[in-house]
Amino acid sequence: MQISQNWIDIAYLVASVLFVLGIKGLTKPKTAVRGNLLAATGMGIAAVITLLHHSIVSYEVIIAGLLIGGAIGAVLAIKVQMTSMPQLIALLNGFGGGASVALAAAEYFQGASGTIALSATGLAVLIGTVTLTGSLVAFGKLQELLDGGSIGFPGMKFVNFLLFVGSLAAIVYMVINPGNDMVFWGLVIAAALLGLLLVLPIGGADMPVVIALLNSYSGIAASAAGFVMGNSALIITGSLVGASGLILTQIMCKAMNRSLTNVLFGVMAEGGETIDADEIYQGKVKSSSPDEVAMILETAQRVVIVPGFGLAMAQAQHAVRDLADTIEARGAEVEYAIHPVAGRMPGHMNVLLAEAEVSYDKLKDMDTINPTFEQTDVVIVIGANDVTNPMAREDKGSPIYGMPILNVDKARTVVVVKRSLSPGFAGLPNPLFAKDNTLMLFGDGKQAILDITTALKEG
Amino acid sequence: MDFVSQLTLFVLAIFLGVELITKVPPTLHTPLMSGTNAISGITLVGALLAAGHGAGLLINVLGFIAVVLATINVIGGFMVTNRMLAMFKRK
């Protein structure tokens, strides 16, 4: 069966509308599952209609690709642990970029011509390849295949600059003098290197920004591929995804009080004077025990739990939920305070706690929970550090000054569950640990929480 | 489709995207990212055309790669989003 281009375009319009409704569904947890199904339906319609296009003459390659891709996608989606979700998103961002490059290349070698088609091809290849290799580096860092810190060499920024200018020059050359395949492959190689070098220097706690930005790039690459093919579905969807990633990037940057360039070029603000950790901690840090913490919790009316990346590392989400249940069973109120950059991607902590069956209305964002700390009896900080550092609020000379933080130190008692006094990603000591109302509970996050729960049940 | 109509779509869709996405609460930001990964797999429609075109080996290989990658995004993205969203419950 063959159908006219008009019907195909109308089907793409229907698909685009379903995508928009799908994202709209994601604005409320209640409607989100349905939204996702709507979007999936849109994709199904677009794919089936495309298969009826008259230019498709053979189906062997298509069927093989669908089966292989579908199997890989299904296995990834079923097997991935919630703690590893940032890695999966990084991979999917990369594959999205890769698909756009392959598509743009296929169009190029079918003889794309004209200034607009060729410029769009060049941009799709540039952005798509940067997304692909950049995402693979991000995946490697998150999966700890690569050093999670900053990797770089002197003059790296200059090399990046050359690669970027070289890529743009290659695109211009491709448009003016079409038909030179070496220039095309040169562009692919330069963009691949650029993607690697852009992400290598970016360290662990900046990952949420990078993942959100690569998410945006994957959308923009798809949109550019849409310009190449003259395909409205790709243009609309790609720009929706591009806008989504950009907004998330902006939210993440704001939550760290850092500019995007600042994150991308791997620089932290300069500290005024070096801060001596010993001077802050000396004789002031109080080490506690699970029994002591349980005793304090016995009389608490309101408890707030502050999770960070350490919670994911220790796989402690279920243990935390058990503790919260135990506290609630004694009649106290428990809420969770989620900093926007807690974890390794936007919303990471929320997904982990949802997995542990924590009700989503107990997960409070920073602006909602901050005014309540003064009426909170006990705050339990687990695996979070920089996002609770009062220096961000008080110390004008500090590199993190101005970063919005969770004001946990305003609570009556703060319990910090942590392996040691080692600094967080910002490399700064945290005066919170030395405050009069802070108790440090040293040890493995999960074990410490389990011990508190046991002590509370026995007490 | 001419360039100006394409550009119009692109610009309007970005504004629509911004309006929509700013309403997504932080608690759903991870499913939002996996969901947008899934819909950016719309490149599948272009990939299908390239892979089924019969325009020579190189095009078929590129089309095949594009189909595989886009399908991973579509199937993996929607499935994992569904898996995550199903966990968001209110008690």
Interface residues (C-beta under 8 A of the other chain):
Chain A: Y12 A15 F19 V20 G22 I23 K24 L26 T27 K28 P29 A32 V33 G35 N36 L37 A39 A40 G42 M43 A46 A47 T50 L51 H53 S55 I56 V57 S58 Y59 V61 I62 A64 G65 L66 I68 G69 G70 I72 G73 A74 L76 A77 I78 V80 M82 M85 L88 I89 L92 N93 F95 G96 G98 A99 S100 A102 L103 A105 A106 E107 F109 Q110 I116 I211 A212 N215 S218 G219 A222 S223 A225 G226 F227 M229 G230 N231 S232 A233 L234 I235 I236 T237 G238 S239 L240 V241 G242 A243 S244 G245 L246 I247 L248 I251 I338 P340 M345 P346 G347 H348 N350 V351 A354 E355 E357 S359 Y360 D361 L363 D365
Chain B: M1 F3 Q6 L9 F10 V11 A13 I14 F15 L16 G17 V18 L20 I21 T22 K23 V24 P25 P26 T27 L28 H29 T30 P31 L32 M33 S34 G35 T36 N37 A38 I39 S40 G41 I42 T43 L44 V45 G46 A47 L48 L49 A50 A51 G52 H53 G54 A55 G56 L58 I59 N60 L62 G63 F64 I65 A66 V67 V68 L69 A70 T71 I72 N73 V74 I75 G76 G77 F78 M79 V80 T81 N82 R83 M84 L85 A86 M87 F88 K89 R90 K91
